[in-house]
Amino acid sequence: TQLLEQSPQFLSIQEGENLTVYCNSSSVFSSLQWYRQEPGEGPVLLVTVVTGGEVKKLKRLTFQFGDARKDSSLHITAAQPGDTGLYLCAGARGSTLGRLYFGRGTQLTVWP
Amino acid sequence: DAGITQSPRYKITETGRQVTLMCHQTWSHSYMFWYRQDLGHGLRLIYYSAAADITDKGEVPDGYVVSRSKTENFPLTLESATRSQTSVYFCASSDWSGNQPQHFGDGTRLSIL
């Protein structure tokens, strides 16, 4: 059973378009992390959100943690080909310190 | 250089053979993890370790063995490899808190014929 459900699984868009990736759960998390993975490499952390309702911005990327700390979203404005990659959300739970629960990922392709 | 390194990067072996994947980190992070990544399944946790000599099962531990005699090393052994264990394996490490990021190696692509 997947604790975190990510959608969509695949996203193929043109340069300049906006997009949103969702990460949902019925469980509460103490924090939510977003990673990006490129082919042949391991995932790399983009951001950590800790407080319910928190919004963090990283250039054209906006991350939001749901008020109830059960869901999160990643919004990209004016996508560029360099944004292409696998985006993974991962949640931490207080009951299992150190361990992260990963979603299955969203494969984003941005065409020039 | 500081970081986390996995070896080998690529490995081909036959069913029934024993194979060990190595992971070494230079940060002295307390936590270390082994994941496998397969299409349609995402990253699945095999085993993790909170400190030297402390290990715990993840989601898919069957067929795998780990040890952690030193903080910096966390080898993963497939005692008798099966084709279903063909995958890309990632090692990661993190500091003690659950909110700390996990730092991943570049993976080992393992093919079992």
Backbone of each chain as ProteinMPNN parsed JSONL, in Angstrom:
{"seq_chain_A": "TQLLEQSPQFLSIQEGENLTVYCNSSSVFSSLQWYRQEPGEGPVLLVTVVTGGEVKKLKRLTFQFGDARKDSSLHITAAQPGDTGLYLCAGARGSTLGRLYFGRGTQLTVWP", "coords_chain_A": {"N_chain_A": [[0.849, -1.201, 0.0], [0.606, 2.146, -0.934], [1.637, 4.923, 0.797], [1.768, 7.582, 0.039], [0.246, 9.137, -2.644], [0.953, 10.05, -5.857], [0.173, 12.371, -8.446], [-0.082, 13.828, -11.732], [1.062, 10.644, -13.133], [2.6, 10.81, -15.415], [3.642, 13.613, -17.336], [3.538, 15.686, -20.048], [4.52, 18.488, -21.595], [4.519, 21.73, -23.295], [7.165, 24.091, -23.598], [6.962, 26.936, -21.508], [4.407, 26.555, -20.552], [2.269, 26.161, -17.644], [2.202, 24.022, -14.738], [0.941, 21.58, -12.384], [1.777, 19.353, -9.817], [0.596, 16.759, -7.774], [0.471, 15.469, -4.45], [-0.784, 13.182, -2.385], [-2.333, 11.955, 0.626], [-3.851, 9.847, 3.134], [-2.798, 9.927, 5.535], [-1.119, 11.661, 8.215], [1.716, 13.737, 8.051], [4.88, 14.643, 9.459], [6.613, 16.209, 8.079], [7.205, 17.179, 4.664], [8.926, 16.323, 1.803], [10.315, 17.314, -1.331], [11.791, 15.91, -4.15], [14.0, 15.871, -6.982], [14.845, 13.937, -9.774], [17.271, 13.039, -12.115], [18.08, 11.273, -15.177], [20.157, 8.441, -14.596], [21.12, 9.322, -12.2], [20.941, 9.87, -8.595], [18.058, 10.852, -6.592], [17.624, 14.336, -5.803], [17.321, 16.697, -3.245], [14.781, 19.185, -3.344], [13.12, 20.827, -1.734], [11.959, 21.223, 1.656], [8.98, 21.07, 3.46], [7.361, 21.972, 6.427], [5.417, 23.046, 8.156], [1.878, 23.05, 8.49], [-0.006, 24.362, 5.805], [2.092, 25.8, 4.861], [3.953, 27.621, 2.425], [6.43, 27.488, 0.006], [8.818, 29.031, -2.101], [10.823, 28.469, -4.929], [12.474, 29.938, -7.114], [10.887, 29.485, -10.104], [9.328, 27.507, -9.075], [6.767, 26.495, -6.902], [5.931, 25.359, -3.778], [3.574, 23.721, -1.729], [2.286, 22.888, 1.439], [-0.323, 21.023, 2.735], [-3.0, 22.197, 4.866], [-3.764, 20.334, 6.793], [-1.602, 18.739, 6.848], [-1.515, 16.483, 5.208], [-1.21, 16.447, 2.532], [0.411, 17.697, -0.449], [1.588, 20.057, -2.884], [3.192, 20.787, -5.986], [3.938, 23.433, -7.961], [4.788, 24.563, -11.129], [5.783, 27.341, -12.858], [5.712, 28.65, -16.105], [7.182, 26.521, -17.534], [10.373, 25.072, -18.383], [12.639, 23.417, -20.681], [14.767, 22.483, -19.136], [13.552, 21.769, -16.785], [12.731, 19.243, -17.022], [12.376, 15.954, -15.757], [12.214, 13.467, -13.098], [9.947, 13.876, -10.579], [9.67, 13.576, -7.156], [7.741, 13.073, -4.26], [8.082, 12.931, -0.712], [7.348, 11.765, 2.491], [7.763, 12.361, 5.992], [7.33, 10.691, 9.077], [6.494, 11.036, 12.487], [6.512, 8.745, 13.995], [8.308, 7.002, 12.905], [11.248, 7.678, 12.978], [13.621, 9.251, 10.882], [13.039, 7.711, 8.629], [11.728, 7.919, 5.312], [8.732, 8.135, 3.374], [8.089, 7.443, 0.162], [6.406, 8.792, -2.705], [5.3, 7.506, -5.931], [6.246, 9.04, -7.956], [6.402, 11.637, -10.502], [6.829, 11.843, -13.856], [8.135, 14.323, -15.664], [8.15, 15.922, -18.772], [9.37, 18.479, -20.676], [8.892, 20.108, -23.61], [10.776, 21.869, -26.102]], "CA_chain_A": [[0.0, 0.0, 0.0], [1.391, 3.363, -1.064], [1.16, 5.942, 1.713], [1.661, 8.835, -0.7], [-0.168, 8.969, -4.026], [1.322, 11.2, -6.68], [-0.498, 12.471, -9.732], [-0.192, 12.641, -12.583], [2.266, 9.819, -13.203], [3.366, 11.355, -16.53], [3.213, 14.937, -17.765], [4.307, 16.102, -21.206], [4.008, 19.822, -21.91], [5.362, 22.607, -24.093], [7.866, 25.168, -22.892], [6.15, 28.114, -21.233], [3.162, 26.19, -19.879], [2.283, 25.965, -16.198], [1.774, 22.679, -14.347], [0.886, 21.274, -10.953], [1.904, 17.954, -9.427], [-0.064, 16.58, -6.491], [0.969, 14.402, -3.581], [-1.894, 13.072, -1.445], [-2.322, 10.834, 1.562], [-4.833, 9.886, 4.215], [-1.997, 9.971, 6.757], [-0.49, 12.929, 8.562], [3.177, 13.7, 8.031], [5.542, 15.723, 10.195], [7.198, 17.071, 7.052], [7.084, 16.665, 3.303], [10.059, 16.748, 0.991], [10.237, 17.108, -2.772], [13.054, 15.61, -4.788], [14.026, 15.776, -8.438], [15.819, 12.943, -10.201], [17.603, 13.026, -13.538], [18.528, 9.931, -15.595], [21.49, 8.015, -14.207], [21.527, 9.942, -10.942], [20.019, 9.716, -7.497], [17.216, 12.023, -6.324], [18.238, 15.471, -5.112], [16.3, 17.459, -2.535], [14.419, 20.526, -3.775], [12.587, 21.621, -0.636], [11.264, 20.567, 2.766], [7.928, 21.859, 4.096], [7.181, 21.409, 7.769], [4.231, 23.578, 8.827], [0.637, 22.994, 7.722], [-0.299, 25.607, 5.108], [3.338, 26.463, 4.449], [4.242, 27.793, 1.007], [7.827, 27.851, -0.251], [9.088, 29.291, -3.509], [12.184, 28.257, -5.395], [12.423, 30.505, -8.468], [9.588, 29.291, -10.741], [8.667, 26.392, -8.42], [6.071, 26.833, -5.67], [5.572, 24.168, -3.022], [2.612, 24.006, -0.67], [1.956, 21.802, 2.359], [-1.715, 21.177, 3.1], [-3.267, 22.643, 6.237], [-3.827, 19.163, 7.665], [-0.32, 18.042, 6.668], [-1.732, 15.199, 4.561], [-1.01, 16.548, 1.104], [1.308, 18.753, -0.889], [1.586, 20.277, -4.325], [4.328, 21.462, -6.614], [3.484, 24.183, -9.131], [5.878, 25.148, -11.911], [5.339, 28.418, -13.745], [6.504, 28.833, -17.336], [8.143, 25.415, -17.546], [11.468, 25.1, -19.34], [13.182, 22.067, -20.923], [15.633, 22.117, -18.02], [12.742, 21.248, -15.68], [12.465, 17.837, -17.299], [12.929, 15.038, -14.772], [11.272, 12.735, -12.252], [9.701, 14.59, -9.328], [9.243, 12.654, -6.113], [7.441, 13.601, -2.94], [8.441, 11.982, 0.348], [6.867, 12.234, 3.773], [8.355, 11.847, 7.224], [6.362, 10.49, 10.143], [7.153, 11.077, 13.79], [6.592, 7.407, 14.591], [9.433, 6.257, 12.312], [12.283, 8.689, 12.801], [14.656, 9.033, 9.871], [12.542, 7.043, 7.44], [10.847, 8.669, 4.435], [7.797, 7.355, 2.57], [8.117, 8.08, -1.148], [5.425, 8.566, -3.74], [5.868, 6.806, -7.086], [6.91, 9.995, -8.831], [5.796, 12.214, -11.701], [7.826, 12.046, -14.898], [7.817, 15.544, -16.409], [8.919, 16.215, -19.982], [9.059, 19.795, -21.216], [9.395, 20.181, -24.986], [11.086, 23.244, -26.529]], "C_chain_A": [[0.882, 1.248, 0.0], [0.818, 4.409, -0.133], [0.916, 7.265, 1.008], [1.331, 8.548, -2.156], [0.161, 10.234, -4.798], [0.543, 11.178, -7.971], [-0.125, 13.792, -10.392], [1.11, 11.842, -12.573], [3.195, 10.334, -14.298], [2.778, 12.701, -16.917], [4.132, 15.365, -18.893], [3.739, 17.427, -21.686], [4.998, 20.596, -22.762], [6.024, 23.654, -23.176], [6.937, 26.363, -22.712], [4.833, 27.806, -20.524], [3.377, 26.075, -18.366], [1.803, 24.548, -15.877], [1.743, 22.556, -12.837], [0.955, 19.775, -10.758], [1.357, 17.825, -8.008], [0.484, 15.354, -5.756], [-0.038, 14.287, -2.435], [-1.779, 11.833, -0.567], [-3.489, 10.959, 2.526], [-4.123, 9.96, 5.571], [-1.403, 11.36, 6.967], [1.02, 12.756, 8.585], [3.751, 14.869, 8.818], [6.243, 16.683, 9.24], [7.051, 16.384, 5.704], [8.276, 17.2, 2.521], [9.754, 16.477, -0.481], [11.647, 16.929, -3.32], [12.876, 15.639, -6.3], [15.145, 14.812, -8.824], [16.01, 13.017, -11.704], [18.153, 11.647, -13.897], [19.957, 9.621, -15.169], [21.987, 8.606, -12.907], [20.52, 9.618, -9.847], [19.169, 10.963, -7.32], [17.981, 13.081, -5.539], [17.132, 16.31, -4.489], [16.077, 18.828, -3.171], [14.005, 21.381, -2.585], [12.017, 20.708, 0.438], [10.214, 21.537, 3.299], [7.536, 21.163, 5.38], [5.845, 21.813, 8.398], [3.016, 23.467, 7.929], [0.317, 24.342, 7.112], [0.931, 26.325, 4.578], [3.472, 26.502, 2.93], [5.703, 28.205, 0.87], [8.013, 28.027, -1.745], [10.571, 29.112, -3.799], [12.183, 28.674, -6.857], [11.031, 30.288, -9.066], [8.796, 28.126, -10.108], [8.043, 26.861, -7.113], [5.582, 25.545, -5.027], [4.601, 24.548, -1.913], [2.37, 22.733, 0.144], [0.521, 22.028, 2.81], [-1.891, 21.535, 4.571], [-3.241, 21.477, 7.22], [-2.572, 18.304, 7.591], [-0.511, 16.631, 6.113], [-1.428, 15.251, 3.068], [-0.093, 17.719, 0.785], [1.178, 18.897, -2.393], [2.846, 21.008, -4.739], [3.805, 22.128, -7.882], [4.703, 24.784, -9.822], [5.275, 26.156, -12.883], [6.287, 28.515, -14.931], [7.611, 27.782, -17.443], [9.171, 25.558, -18.666], [11.991, 23.681, -19.556], [14.091, 21.576, -19.797], [14.876, 21.605, -16.801], [12.431, 19.765, -15.865], [13.139, 16.935, -16.267], [11.821, 14.314, -14.033], [11.152, 13.48, -10.925], [9.073, 13.631, -8.32], [8.882, 13.417, -4.849], [7.741, 12.518, -1.909], [8.019, 12.567, 1.682], [7.591, 11.587, 4.932], [7.264, 11.746, 8.283], [7.088, 10.438, 11.478], [7.36, 9.716, 14.391], [7.765, 6.599, 14.055], [10.529, 7.245, 11.959], [13.297, 8.285, 11.74], [14.133, 8.46, 8.577], [11.635, 7.974, 6.648], [9.965, 7.702, 3.655], [7.64, 8.086, 1.237], [6.857, 7.785, -1.949], [6.103, 7.928, -4.938], [6.491, 7.75, -8.11], [6.062, 10.462, -9.995], [6.912, 12.482, -12.697], [7.388, 13.229, -15.756], [8.746, 15.68, -17.602], [8.447, 17.56, -20.52], [9.721, 19.928, -22.579], [9.664, 21.624, -25.371], [10.133, 23.718, -27.617]], "O_chain_A": [[1.786, 1.386, 0.825], [-0.357, 4.757, -0.245], [-0.026, 7.987, 1.335], [2.048, 7.804, -2.826], [-0.28, 11.331, -4.454], [0.277, 10.115, -8.533], [0.124, 14.777, -9.697], [2.131, 12.307, -12.068], [4.417, 10.306, -14.149], [1.567, 12.908, -16.838], [5.352, 15.406, -18.731], [2.595, 17.483, -22.138], [6.148, 20.193, -22.936], [5.49, 24.027, -22.131], [6.221, 26.754, -23.634], [4.213, 28.704, -19.955], [4.499, 25.915, -17.884], [1.075, 23.946, -16.666], [2.404, 23.298, -12.111], [0.274, 19.017, -11.448], [1.617, 18.669, -7.15], [0.895, 14.363, -6.359], [-0.137, 15.191, -1.605], [-1.212, 10.813, -0.96], [-4.046, 12.041, 2.709], [-4.767, 10.046, 6.617], [-1.211, 12.124, 6.021], [1.535, 11.753, 9.077], [3.173, 15.956, 8.84], [6.441, 17.852, 9.571], [6.808, 15.18, 5.616], [8.588, 18.39, 2.579], [9.034, 15.539, -0.823], [12.562, 17.687, -2.999], [11.777, 15.461, -6.825], [16.245, 14.864, -8.274], [15.045, 13.054, -12.468], [18.639, 10.929, -13.024], [20.859, 10.437, -15.356], [23.147, 8.417, -12.542], [19.409, 9.159, -10.113], [19.514, 12.024, -7.84], [18.856, 12.774, -4.73], [16.124, 16.598, -5.134], [17.026, 19.541, -3.496], [14.468, 22.511, -2.43], [11.64, 19.568, 0.167], [10.521, 22.7, 3.563], [7.396, 19.941, 5.431], [5.216, 21.014, 9.092], [3.1, 23.756, 6.736], [0.357, 25.361, 7.802], [0.811, 27.353, 3.913], [3.143, 25.537, 2.24], [6.161, 29.142, 1.524], [7.452, 27.286, -2.551], [11.439, 29.535, -3.036], [11.92, 27.856, -7.74], [10.069, 30.869, -8.564], [7.703, 27.804, -10.574], [8.691, 27.535, -6.312], [4.9, 24.741, -5.663], [4.776, 25.564, -1.241], [2.264, 21.64, -0.411], [0.183, 23.134, 3.231], [-1.046, 21.219, 5.408], [-2.755, 21.613, 8.343], [-2.505, 17.248, 8.22], [0.212, 15.704, 6.478], [-1.392, 14.213, 2.407], [0.147, 18.599, 1.612], [0.721, 17.988, -3.085], [3.468, 21.733, -3.962], [3.288, 21.455, -8.773], [5.539, 25.427, -9.188], [4.358, 25.833, -13.638], [7.507, 28.469, -14.775], [8.8, 28.1, -17.443], [8.883, 26.088, -19.739], [11.802, 22.823, -18.693], [14.169, 20.374, -19.541], [15.486, 21.065, -15.878], [11.922, 19.115, -14.952], [14.311, 17.118, -15.939], [10.638, 14.519, -14.305], [12.148, 13.688, -10.233], [8.077, 12.968, -8.606], [9.622, 14.3, -4.415], [7.661, 11.327, -2.209], [8.299, 13.73, 1.973], [7.984, 10.422, 4.869], [6.388, 12.606, 8.374], [8.171, 9.862, 11.583], [8.265, 9.522, 15.203], [8.177, 5.619, 14.675], [10.715, 7.603, 10.796], [13.765, 7.147, 11.698], [14.72, 8.695, 7.52], [10.862, 8.733, 7.231], [10.385, 6.596, 3.316], [7.125, 9.203, 1.187], [6.307, 6.685, -1.888], [7.328, 7.815, -4.975], [7.183, 7.308, -9.027], [5.13, 9.78, -10.422], [7.83, 13.254, -12.42], [6.397, 13.15, -16.482], [9.965, 15.57, -17.473], [7.26, 17.749, -20.785], [10.945, 19.871, -22.698], [8.889, 22.515, -25.022], [10.249, 24.848, -28.091]]}, "seq_chain_B": "DAGITQSPRYKITETGRQVTLMCHQTWSHSYMFWYRQDLGHGLRLIYYSAAADITDKGEVPDGYVVSRSKTENFPLTLESATRSQTSVYFCASSDWSGNQPQHFGDGTRLSIL", "coords_chain_B": {"N_chain_B": [[36.777, 13.491, -1.428], [33.817, 14.799, 0.091], [30.82, 12.947, 0.439], [28.507, 10.514, -0.934], [29.067, 7.33, -2.037], [28.538, 4.739, -4.365], [29.208, 1.368, -5.236], [29.493, -1.539, -7.347], [28.897, 0.586, -10.298], [27.55, -0.606, -12.33], [26.362, -3.936, -12.759], [26.388, -7.252, -13.801], [25.03, -10.387, -13.324], [24.426, -13.884, -12.549], [21.497, -15.912, -11.955], [21.126, -17.209, -8.678], [23.662, -16.616, -7.806], [25.742, -14.978, -5.352], [25.751, -11.567, -4.563], [27.213, -8.473, -3.73], [26.48, -5.159, -2.971], [28.036, -2.064, -2.577], [28.184, 0.69, -0.285], [29.236, 3.847, 0.683], [29.676, 6.546, 2.887], [30.746, 9.877, 3.665], [29.982, 11.747, 5.492], [29.472, 11.084, 8.112], [26.848, 10.567, 8.781], [24.071, 9.421, 10.669], [21.915, 7.848, 9.82], [21.316, 5.366, 7.325], [20.263, 4.083, 4.146], [18.772, 1.648, 1.958], [17.389, 1.464, -1.226], [15.301, 0.177, -3.846], [14.627, 0.858, -7.254], [12.112, 0.666, -9.516], [10.32, 0.612, -12.616], [7.093, 1.889, -12.439], [6.856, 1.337, -9.775], [8.265, 3.106, -8.268], [10.457, 4.372, -5.699], [11.407, 1.949, -3.475], [11.791, 0.976, -0.164], [14.316, -1.073, 1.117], [16.058, -1.922, 3.272], [17.027, -0.237, 6.301], [19.158, 1.728, 8.43], [19.745, 2.959, 11.628], [21.992, 3.497, 13.029], [25.385, 2.381, 13.632], [25.44, -1.121, 13.772], [22.702, -1.267, 14.095], [19.907, -2.203, 12.439], [17.013, -2.255, 10.276], [14.026, -3.616, 8.826], [12.62, -2.655, 5.668], [10.121, -1.99, 3.213], [10.421, -4.087, 1.316], [12.174, -6.446, 2.101], [12.815, -9.134, 1.663], [15.078, -11.637, 0.625], [17.322, -10.138, 0.749], [20.239, -9.011, 2.554], [21.714, -7.054, 5.099], [24.384, -5.219, 6.672], [26.0, -3.303, 9.239], [28.707, -2.479, 10.35], [30.427, -0.379, 10.608], [29.971, 3.158, 10.853], [30.17, 4.54, 8.409], [29.799, 2.745, 6.309], [27.563, 0.649, 4.463], [26.782, -2.12, 3.365], [24.91, -4.021, 0.95], [23.639, -7.204, 0.479], [22.775, -9.675, -1.83], [21.842, -12.78, -1.344], [21.268, -15.078, -2.837], [20.831, -14.511, -5.892], [17.935, -13.523, -7.762], [15.931, -13.258, -10.775], [13.919, -11.402, -10.41], [15.08, -9.532, -8.839], [16.462, -7.87, -10.426], [17.197, -4.556, -10.99], [17.467, -1.014, -10.267], [19.541, 0.093, -7.779], [19.607, 2.186, -4.999], [21.532, 3.868, -2.61], [21.294, 5.769, 0.379], [21.836, 8.472, 2.703], [21.271, 10.128, 5.853], [21.054, 12.75, 8.317], [20.303, 12.639, 11.888], [17.627, 13.534, 12.33], [14.188, 13.245, 11.308], [13.331, 15.202, 9.556], [15.474, 15.92, 8.09], [17.166, 16.039, 4.941], [17.503, 13.261, 2.656], [20.485, 12.042, 1.299], [21.474, 10.923, -1.763], [23.233, 8.255, -3.411], [24.6, 7.623, -6.729], [23.54, 5.319, -7.69], [23.285, 1.756, -8.414], [23.145, -0.21, -11.192], [21.72, -3.205, -11.555], [21.725, -6.264, -13.152], [20.245, -9.387, -13.515], [20.726, -12.424, -14.852]], "CA_chain_B": [[35.666, 14.436, -1.441], [32.674, 14.386, 0.887], [29.705, 12.494, -0.375], [28.085, 9.132, -0.792], [29.47, 6.626, -3.251], [28.087, 3.365, -4.518], [29.966, 0.569, -6.19], [29.836, -0.967, -8.639], [27.808, 1.332, -10.942], [26.837, -1.588, -13.139], [26.728, -5.311, -12.435], [25.602, -8.317, -14.418], [25.335, -11.658, -12.677], [23.487, -14.951, -12.889], [20.63, -16.336, -10.862], [21.745, -18.091, -7.708], [24.946, -16.084, -7.326], [25.708, -13.963, -4.309], [26.332, -10.297, -5.006], [27.202, -7.429, -2.696], [26.55, -3.771, -3.405], [28.694, -1.292, -1.529], [27.791, 2.088, -0.089], [30.15, 4.52, 1.618], [29.41, 7.981, 3.036], [31.822, 10.563, 4.389], [29.429, 12.793, 6.355], [29.183, 10.537, 9.441], [25.41, 10.532, 9.013], [23.678, 8.266, 11.471], [20.995, 6.982, 9.081], [21.606, 4.949, 5.958], [19.1, 3.428, 3.55], [18.855, 1.0, 0.654], [16.145, 1.442, -1.99], [15.329, -0.262, -5.232], [13.744, 1.671, -8.085], [11.596, -0.069, -10.662], [9.235, 1.305, -13.307], [5.766, 1.624, -11.914], [6.872, 1.138, -8.319], [8.975, 4.177, -7.591], [11.513, 3.967, -4.777], [10.925, 1.092, -2.391], [12.808, 0.806, 0.87], [14.67, -2.469, 1.371], [16.516, -1.929, 4.657], [17.65, 0.986, 6.734], [19.973, 1.612, 9.634], [19.764, 4.205, 12.396], [23.338, 3.674, 13.581], [26.174, 1.157, 13.506], [24.903, -2.32, 14.417], [21.237, -1.199, 14.201], [19.277, -2.238, 11.121], [15.592, -2.562, 10.327], [13.454, -3.937, 7.523], [11.733, -1.726, 5.0], [8.944, -2.583, 2.562], [10.72, -5.258, 0.488], [13.46, -6.958, 2.584], [13.052, -10.562, 1.402], [16.141, -11.946, -0.323], [18.431, -9.197, 0.973], [20.873, -8.977, 3.875], [22.552, -5.865, 5.298], [25.173, -5.13, 7.896], [26.572, -1.961, 9.425], [29.714, -2.569, 11.409], [30.99, 0.975, 10.722], [28.995, 4.199, 10.527], [30.266, 5.035, 7.039], [29.561, 1.711, 5.297], [26.279, -0.052, 4.591], [26.686, -3.012, 2.214], [23.676, -4.781, 0.709], [23.969, -8.491, -0.138], [21.754, -10.573, -2.347], [22.504, -14.049, -1.024], [21.063, -15.962, -3.979], [20.13, -13.56, -6.753], [16.848, -13.962, -8.628], [15.685, -12.286, -11.844], [13.044, -10.339, -9.914], [15.909, -8.541, -8.158], [17.01, -6.941, -11.416], [16.674, -3.253, -10.611], [18.46, 0.003, -9.939], [19.606, 0.178, -6.327], [20.129, 3.454, -4.483], [21.877, 4.022, -1.212], [21.119, 7.151, 0.828], [22.159, 8.713, 4.105], [20.737, 11.383, 6.39], [21.357, 13.015, 9.707], [19.425, 11.906, 12.797], [16.242, 13.986, 12.373], [13.346, 12.858, 10.192], [13.149, 16.306, 8.627], [16.692, 16.141, 7.33], [17.088, 15.41, 3.62], [18.328, 12.093, 2.367], [21.46, 12.273, 0.234], [21.523, 9.681, -2.501], [24.3, 7.937, -4.346], [24.185, 7.622, -8.128], [22.859, 4.075, -8.004], [23.906, 0.579, -9.049], [22.212, -0.894, -12.086], [21.992, -4.633, -11.406], [20.985, -7.159, -14.05], [20.41, -10.791, -13.146], [20.338, -13.203, -16.042]], "C_chain_B": [[34.514, 13.896, -0.593], [31.566, 13.928, -0.029], [29.335, 11.066, -0.063], [28.371, 8.425, -2.106], [28.985, 5.189, -3.206], [28.985, 2.641, -5.502], [29.457, -0.864, -6.173], [28.69, -0.128, -9.194], [26.943, 0.402, -11.765], [27.332, -2.986, -12.765], [25.799, -6.255, -13.152], [26.018, -9.616, -13.742], [24.266, -12.673, -13.048], [22.632, -15.321, -11.687], [21.374, -17.323, -9.964], [23.067, -17.593, -7.146], [24.713, -15.109, -6.171], [26.365, -12.693, -4.846], [26.185, -9.268, -3.899], [27.373, -6.067, -3.331], [27.081, -2.944, -2.241], [28.178, 0.135, -1.484], [28.674, 2.699, 0.994], [29.813, 5.997, 1.665], [30.45, 8.612, 3.964], [31.302, 11.623, 5.349], [29.276, 12.367, 7.811], [27.694, 10.634, 9.784], [25.036, 9.277, 9.771], [22.807, 7.291, 10.662], [21.531, 6.633, 7.702], [20.474, 4.064, 5.48], [19.498, 2.717, 2.257], [17.464, 0.97, 0.035], [16.388, 0.693, -3.299], [14.301, 0.565, -6.0], [13.39, 0.902, -9.336], [10.458, 0.726, -11.278], [7.898, 0.899, -12.716], [5.695, 1.464, -10.405], [7.554, 2.288, -7.58], [10.114, 3.641, -6.74], [10.906, 3.139, -3.657], [12.068, 0.8, -1.43], [13.044, -0.675, 1.153], [15.032, -2.646, 2.841], [17.008, -0.535, 5.003], [18.337, 0.761, 8.073], [20.03, 2.956, 10.328], [21.154, 4.505, 12.957], [24.097, 2.374, 13.344], [25.533, 0.062, 14.351], [23.398, -2.267, 14.666], [20.652, -1.157, 12.805], [17.816, -2.631, 11.269], [15.066, -2.784, 8.923], [12.619, -2.789, 6.996], [10.562, -2.475, 4.394], [9.22, -3.919, 1.9], [12.048, -5.899, 0.892], [13.808, -8.381, 2.156], [14.117, -10.764, 0.331], [17.368, -11.068, -0.173], [18.95, -9.294, 2.407], [21.726, -7.719, 3.95], [23.351, -6.025, 6.585], [25.677, -3.699, 8.009], [27.515, -1.996, 10.624], [30.396, -1.225, 11.636], [29.96, 1.981, 10.254], [28.997, 4.531, 9.04], [29.924, 4.013, 5.96], [28.262, 0.971, 5.557], [26.122, -0.965, 3.376], [25.36, -3.77, 2.177], [24.051, -6.058, -0.035], [22.719, -9.213, -0.588], [22.368, -11.953, -2.225], [22.398, -15.055, -2.157], [20.18, -15.201, -4.969], [19.052, -14.231, -7.605], [16.574, -12.878, -9.669], [14.812, -11.137, -11.37], [13.822, -9.258, -9.145], [16.682, -7.654, -9.133], [16.378, -5.571, -11.191], [17.818, -2.247, -10.56], [18.397, 0.215, -8.432], [20.254, 1.492, -5.91], [20.388, 3.348, -2.99], [21.701, 5.489, -0.856], [21.54, 7.265, 2.287], [21.502, 10.009, 4.547], [21.166, 11.524, 7.845], [20.234, 12.458, 10.57], [17.953, 12.28, 12.702], [15.465, 13.555, 11.144], [13.134, 13.962, 9.187], [14.398, 16.607, 7.812], [16.587, 15.445, 5.976], [17.907, 14.135, 3.558], [19.222, 12.432, 1.185], [21.709, 10.933, -0.444], [22.827, 9.52, -3.272], [23.738, 7.917, -5.763], [23.613, 6.281, -8.585], [23.754, 2.991, -8.569], [22.848, -0.078, -9.896], [22.588, -2.354, -12.102], [21.096, -5.444, -12.336], [21.294, -8.599, -13.686], [19.845, -11.656, -14.263], [19.908, -14.624, -15.678]], "O_chain_B": [[34.266, 12.691, -0.561], [31.392, 14.45, -1.131], [29.779, 10.484, 0.926], [27.953, 8.886, -3.169], [29.015, 4.523, -2.171], [29.461, 3.224, -6.477], [29.037, -1.364, -5.13], [27.604, -0.129, -8.615], [25.735, 0.608, -11.881], [28.513, -3.205, -12.497], [24.579, -6.091, -13.125], [27.207, -9.907, -13.605], [23.32, -12.36, -13.771], [23.008, -15.069, -10.542], [22.147, -18.157, -10.436], [23.539, -18.092, -6.124], [23.647, -14.507, -6.037], [27.405, -12.749, -5.502], [25.16, -9.206, -3.219], [28.288, -5.843, -4.124], [26.654, -3.09, -1.096], [27.788, 0.709, -2.501], [28.833, 2.137, 2.078], [29.676, 6.641, 0.625], [30.953, 7.987, 4.897], [32.098, 12.334, 5.963], [28.98, 13.203, 8.664], [27.332, 10.769, 10.953], [25.604, 8.207, 9.552], [22.937, 6.074, 10.794], [22.113, 7.466, 7.007], [19.811, 3.388, 6.267], [20.427, 3.127, 1.562], [16.496, 0.526, 0.653], [17.515, 0.593, -3.786], [13.249, 0.924, -5.47], [14.262, 0.532, -10.122], [9.722, 1.423, -10.58], [7.616, -0.283, -12.52], [4.61, 1.455, -9.822], [7.411, 2.405, -6.363], [10.669, 2.581, -7.028], [9.989, 3.591, -2.971], [13.166, 0.426, -1.84], [12.105, -1.432, 1.396], [14.398, -3.416, 3.562], [17.361, 0.251, 4.123], [18.127, -0.247, 8.747], [20.325, 3.975, 9.703], [21.448, 5.645, 13.317], [23.515, 1.382, 12.904], [25.136, 0.29, 15.494], [22.863, -3.122, 15.371], [20.867, -0.197, 12.064], [17.425, -3.257, 12.254], [15.58, -2.225, 7.955], [11.994, -2.05, 7.756], [10.066, -3.451, 4.957], [8.361, -4.802, 1.911], [12.979, -5.896, 0.088], [14.962, -8.796, 2.269], [14.069, -10.147, -0.733], [18.349, -11.24, -0.897], [18.209, -9.613, 3.337], [22.387, -7.357, 2.977], [23.036, -6.842, 7.451], [25.772, -2.976, 7.017], [27.169, -1.602, 11.737], [30.89, -0.957, 12.731], [29.165, 1.692, 9.359], [27.937, 4.78, 8.464], [29.774, 4.386, 4.797], [27.9, 0.698, 6.701], [25.397, -0.619, 2.443], [24.778, -4.109, 3.208], [24.713, -5.997, -1.071], [21.746, -9.348, 0.154], [23.324, -12.266, -2.935], [23.341, -15.805, -2.41], [18.952, -15.242, -4.892], [19.226, -15.345, -8.097], [16.938, -11.718, -9.473], [14.94, -10.017, -11.864], [13.278, -8.196, -8.841], [17.459, -6.794, -8.719], [15.154, -5.444, -11.199], [18.98, -2.59, -10.782], [17.331, 0.484, -7.877], [21.317, 1.86, -6.409], [19.582, 2.818, -2.226], [21.932, 6.362, -1.692], [21.592, 6.271, 3.011], [21.21, 10.881, 3.729], [21.577, 10.565, 8.5], [19.299, 11.859, 10.04], [17.096, 11.436, 12.964], [16.021, 13.504, 10.048], [12.781, 13.675, 8.043], [14.37, 17.469, 6.933], [15.985, 14.376, 5.875], [18.87, 13.953, 4.303], [18.782, 13.027, 0.201], [22.096, 9.952, 0.191], [23.437, 10.491, -3.721], [22.55, 8.163, -5.974], [23.241, 6.131, -9.749], [24.822, 3.256, -9.121], [21.786, -0.46, -9.404], [23.652, -2.718, -12.602], [19.872, -5.322, -12.307], [22.456, -8.986, -13.564], [18.653, -11.62, -14.568], [19.553, -15.406, -16.56]]}, "name": "protein", "num_of_chains": 2, "seq": "TQLLEQSPQFLSIQEGENLTVYCNSSSVFSSLQWYRQEPGEGPVLLVTVVTGGEVKKLKRLTFQFGDARKDSSLHITAAQPGDTGLYLCAGARGSTLGRLYFGRGTQLTVWPDAGITQSPRYKITETGRQVTLMCHQTWSHSYMFWYRQDLGHGLRLIYYSAAADITDKGEVPDGYVVSRSKTENFPLTLESATRSQTSVYFCASSDWSGNQPQHFGDGTRLSIL"}
